[in-house]
Amino acid sequence: MKEPNQSPTTENQTQTSTTPSRCFTGAILSGGLAFAMYKLVIAIATNFANKPIHSHNPLVLNISSLVRTAVVGVMMMGTGIFGIVSLGLLALGLQLLVQKFAKNQT
């Protein structure tokens, strides 16, 4: 008879604790990526604005406008996500610090 496919279980799963220093480090990294992506979006948008499309074909104008909008939109979405993650990690780190000080005082 054929054995059923079973995935091997790993018994050595390590759990890392959440610390304020890890949260702040992650917030700094995420904030740095958000800032770098923001600068990149500004450079891309400026480049698109300085180079207009030279065509009389409406289809070409519509497609190029769509592509330009999609490129800038996707980059801004990534910038926003990294910014929100950075703020969330910062808030989590502050919450952990407050809990730690409140626990030490009681």
C-alpha positions in Angstrom: 0.0 0.0 0.0 1.0 3.5 -0.6 1.9 5.8 2.3 0.1 9.1 2.5 2.2 12.2 1.9 3.1 13.7 5.2 5.2 16.8 5.6 8.0 16.4 8.2 7.3 18.3 11.4 9.9 20.5 12.8 10.3 20.3 16.5 12.9 23.0 16.9 10.8 26.0 16.3 12.3 29.0 18.1 10.1 31.7 19.4 11.7 35.1 19.5 10.3 37.6 22.0 9.2 41.1 20.9 11.4 43.7 22.4 11.3 47.5 22.1 14.7 47.5 20.6 13.6 45.1 17.8 10.5 47.2 17.2 12.5 50.5 17.0 15.1 48.9 14.7 12.4 47.6 12.4 10.7 51.1 12.5 13.9 52.7 11.5 14.5 50.3 8.6 11.0 50.6 7.4 11.0 54.4 7.7 14.2 54.5 5.7 12.7 52.4 2.9 9.6 54.6 2.9 11.7 57.7 2.6 13.9 56.2 -0.2 10.8 55.1 -2.0 9.2 58.6 -1.6 12.3 60.2 -3.1 12.2 57.7 -6.0 8.5 58.5 -6.6 9.2 62.2 -6.7 12.1 61.6 -9.2 9.9 59.4 -11.4 6.9 61.8 -11.4 9.3 64.7 -12.2 10.8 62.8 -15.0 7.4 61.9 -16.4 6.3 65.6 -16.1 9.4 66.9 -17.9 9.0 64.5 -20.9 5.5 64.8 -22.4 4.2 62.3 -24.9 4.5 63.4 -28.5 1.8 61.7 -30.4 -1.5 62.5 -32.1 -2.9 59.1 -31.7 -5.5 59.0 -28.8 -4.9 55.4 -28.1 -1.2 56.0 -27.6 -1.9 59.0 -25.3 -4.4 57.0 -23.2 -2.2 53.9 -22.8 0.9 56.0 -21.9 -1.1 58.0 -19.4 -2.4 54.8 -17.9 1.1 53.3 -17.6 2.5 56.5 -16.1 -0.3 56.6 -13.6 0.1 53.0 -12.7 3.8 53.3 -12.1 3.5 56.3 -9.9 0.5 54.8 -8.1 2.2 51.4 -7.3 5.3 53.2 -6.0 3.2 55.5 -3.8 1.3 52.5 -2.5 4.6 50.8 -1.5 5.7 54.1 0.1 2.5 54.3 2.1 2.7 50.7 3.2 6.3 51.1 4.5 5.3 54.3 6.2 2.4 52.7 8.0 4.5 49.7 9.0 7.1 52.1 10.4 4.5 54.0 12.5 3.0 50.7 13.7 6.3 49.3 14.8 7.1 52.6 16.5 3.8 52.5 18.4 4.3 48.9 19.4 7.8 49.7 20.7 6.4 52.5 22.8 3.6 50.3 24.1 6.1 47.6 25.1 8.2 50.3 26.9 5.1 51.6 28.8 4.1 48.1 29.8 7.6 47.3 31.0 7.8 50.4 33.1 4.3 49.9 34.5 5.2 46.3 35.4 8.4 47.4 37.1 6.6 49.9 39.3 4.0 47.5 40.6 
